[in-house]
């Protein structure tokens, strides 16, 4: 089961440092705790990834079920054909 992901920009270390600095400044301007803000987004990220994996597992299960039903249906049709031939 492959987990799909979209292309993300790869940030350089200096860009990450600058983003972190600006993030802290903005959070403080809005009188928010940067750690609380980050925890919120980390929890959302985890939930999103769990949902993505769950959705892919469900799709795989449905695919296997459909394949199994198709095999059973084909086996049933071939059994009926052999009974008629006798």
N, C-alpha and C positions, 0 to 999 in steps of 0.2 A: 504494500500500500504506500503510494507516494504522496507525500504532503506537498501540495502546490504552494508556491509563494510567488509574489510579484517581485519585480526587480526594484531594489532599493538603492538609493544613492549610497556609495561608500564614502564615508567621511574620513578626512585626514585627522590625525591626532590634534592638530592645531584648531581645526574646525570644531571638533568635539569640545575642546577646552573653551573656545569662544562661545559656543552654544550653551554650555553649562554655566558660564559666567553670566551671560545675558538672561538665561532662565531664572537664575537666582535673583538678579536685579528686578526682573518683571514680577516675580512672585512676591518679593518684598514690597514693591510699590503697591500691590493689591492686598497687602497685609495677609499673605498666605504663607504657610510653612512649606518650603520647597520639598521637604521630605514627604509631607502628606500628599502633595500634588503628584510627586513621582510614584508614590505607593498606589495612588488611584489609577494612574495610567498603566502601571505594571500589572495590577489586578485585571484591568480591562484587556490587556495584551494576553495574559494567561487565559482568560475566559474565551477570548476570540480564537486562540489557537486550539483550545480544548474543543470548542464547537466545530472548528474546521476538521479536526481529526475525527470527531464523532460523526459528522455529516458524511465524511468519506467512508467510515466504517459501515454506516447504514447503507450507502450506495453500493458498496461491495457486497454486503449481505443480500440486498435486493437482487443484484446481478446473479449471484450464486443461486438464489431461490428460483429465479426465472429460468436459469439454465437447467436446474434439477427438474423443474416442472416440465420443461420442454423434453428432456430425456425420458421422463416417466410417460409423457403423452405419446412420444414416438414408440416407446416400448409397448404401450397399450395398443397402439394401432398395429404394430407388427404381430402382436399376439392374436388380435382379432383376425388378421389376414391368414394366419396359419391355421386357425380353427376352421375358417371357411373352406380352406383347401382340403381339409380332411373329410 
